[in-house]
Amino acid sequence: MSSIADNVGTVTRRIQKATLNAGREAGSVRLLAVSKTRPASDIRAAHEAGQIAFGENYLQEALEKIDALSDLADLEWHFIGPIQSNKTRQIAQAFHWVHSVDRLKIARRLSEQREGAETPLNICLQVNLNEEASKAGCLLADVPGLAREILALPNICLRGLMAIPDPDQSEADLKASFQKLADALDNLRRDNPDAQSLDTLSMGMSGDLEIAIDAGATWVRVGTALFGARASP
């Protein structure tokens, strides 16, 4: 069985190859290791292989791991799960990135509760591309207005968009979904020329990262290919 270090190397090479094939600049796509339900020891093993950024879905579990790994000063923590209003303070204070902001209320709370931090909190708007009832995210049509309001908030920095397209789509439809998100980011840049921070597309996972990178992904969120099949939390 492959070790976590081997898997980090394999996924990194996939990303590098896909970036090259897409004609994009080397290093323009980063790997976010999805470590939800994984023990701190797995994160430590991935870190020893050079992985820095880790994505967590469950707040209490994440806080325990952040504490257990506090000796690793260069770890970058990303919150990628649904956000409850009563959890925003801890998220705002403990994480470097939040990929799953889908409404103004949450953005305002993160902004208020990040106050006093040394750096702004990087956030992405989560978009429900396929309008699936089971998934969080704002609608594509709501992105421009929501982004304008969030860009005006202090203490947070809107970096771009995140999506989890329907995995049961055909490859062609999946490509089209990723392209919709890329087009939405391009439109935001055009409509907000002073917002230099809009540089991020968080999309693509273990099974479709090549398609996502071809469409412009800058973060790919990979769990299974790094850590193996996940147990239920």
N, C-alpha and C positions, 0 to 999 in steps of 0.2 A: 504494500500500500504506500502511495506517495506521501511524503511528509508535507507539512504546511509550507516549509521553505521551498520544496520542489514545486509546489502548486503556485506559490507567489512568482517564481521564476517563469513557469509555463504561462500564466495569465499575463504577466508583464510582456513576454515575447509576443503573445497574441495581440496585445494592444499596440506594441511597436509595429508589428507587421501590418495591422489594419490601418494605422496612422499613415504609414508609408504608402500603402495601396490607395489610400484616399487622396494622396498628394498633399498631405498636411504636414506642418512643421513638427519635427521630432520633439517629443515632450509636451505637446499641446493637449494631450489627453491624460488625465490622472486616474489612478485606481483608488476607489473607495471600497475598502474591505468591509462587507456587511457582517458584523460580528454579533448580531442579536442571538441570544440563547447560547452563545459560545462562552466557555470559561475564560477568565483572565489569562490563564496559561496559554491558550491558543493565540490570543492577541500578542502576548509576549513572544511567542515563537514566530509569528508573522513579522513582528517588529525586528527581531534579530535577522530576518531575511531582507530587511530594508523597507518594509511597509510602514507608513507613518499615519495615514488617514483611516479612521474606522467609523462605521455607521451603526447607530443603535436605534431601535424602535421603542423600547420599553424603558421608561424613565428610571424607575427604581433600580432595575437591573444595571442600567448604564451607570448610575451614580456609584453603585458598589464597585464596579470595575474601574471607573475613573479614580476612585480612592485607592483601590488595590494596586493600580499601576502608576501612582503619582510619582514614582521615582524615574519614570520615563518622560523627561521634560519636553521632548519634541513631539509627543503624540498629538494628533489633531482629531478632535471629537466632533462628529456630525450627527445631528438628530434627524432621523428620516421617517419617523412614524407619525401617526395621527396625534394632534395636539389638543389636549383638554385645557380649557381656560384656567383651571386651578393648578396647572402644572407649569405655566409659562415662566414664573419667577425662577424656578430651579433650572429650567432649560436655558433661559437667558443668561444665567450666571455660570453654568457649567460647560457650555458648548461653544465651539468656534463657528460652526455652521448649523443652519436649520434648513432642510430641503423641502419641508412639508407645510409651508404657510399657505393657507387657502382662503383666508378672509381677513378683512381689515381689522376686526376686533383683536385677533391674535397678533397681528403685526404691531398694533398699538401697545398691547400689553408687553410684548417682547421689547419694544422700544423703551417704554417707561422703566422696565425692570432690568434693562442693561445699563442704565445710567450709573456712572461711576467706574465702569470698566475701562481698561486701558485702550481697548480697540473696539470698534463697532462689531456687532454680530452680523455675519454674512448670512443672507437668507435667499432662498429661491421660492418662487410661487409654484405650488403644485397645481398642475392642470389635468383635469379629467378629460383626456383627449377623445375617448370613445363614449363619453357620457354614460358610464356604467354606474348603476345605482349602488353597487357594492363598494365603490371606490370613492375616496375623498378627492378633493380638488375643485378648483373653480372651473367654469366653462371658458373655452377659448375666447368667446365673445366678451367675457368680463375682464380679460387680462389687461387691456389698455387702461381702463379707468382705475382698476385696482392698483396697477403699477404706479400710476401717477400719484395716487394718494400715499402709497408706501414710500416712494422716492422722497417725499417731503418730510418724513419722520426722522428724528434724530436717533443716534445710538445704534441704528441698524443700517446695513448696506445691502440694497437689492442687487444681487449679482446676476439673476437670470431666472430660468424656468426649469422645472422638473416634471417628469411624467412617467407613469407606468402603463404603457399601452396594453390592451387586451392581448394576452399571450396566445390566444387561440386563433388569431388572425393568420391569414396566409402571409408568406414572406413579402409579397407585393404590398399588401395592406399595411403590414408592419412598417415597411419603408415609408409608405405614405404618411403614417401616423408620426413617425420621427420627423419627417420633413415638415409637417404642420407645426410642430413645436419649434423647429429651426426657423421657419418663416415668421412665426409669432415673435421670436426674439429679434429677428431682423427688423420687424415693424416697430418694436419697442425702441430700438436704437435710432431708427429714422425719426420717430415721433418725439424722442427725448434726447436730442443731440448733446446736451450738457451732461448726461448721465454716463460718465466714462466707465462706471463699474459694471455695466451690462455686458458680461463676457462669458456667461456660464449656461451650458445645457447639461443638466443632470439626467441622463437617460441611457438605457442599455444595461443588461445584466448578463449572467453567465452564458445564456444560450443565444443572445442576440447582440453582443457587444460590437461585433464587426459591422453589422447593419447600422447601429447607432453611431458609430464613429464615422462611417461613410457619410451620414447625414449631418455631422457636426458636433457630436457629443464632446464635452470637455471633461466630464466625470462619468465613469461607468461604475455601477454599483454591483459588486460581485461577492457572493457569499458561498454558494454551493461549490463552485470550481476551486475555491480556496480551502474551505473547511470541510467539504463533504456534505452529505445529506443532513438536513437540520432536524433535530428532534423538536417536538412541540414544546412551547414554553410552559 
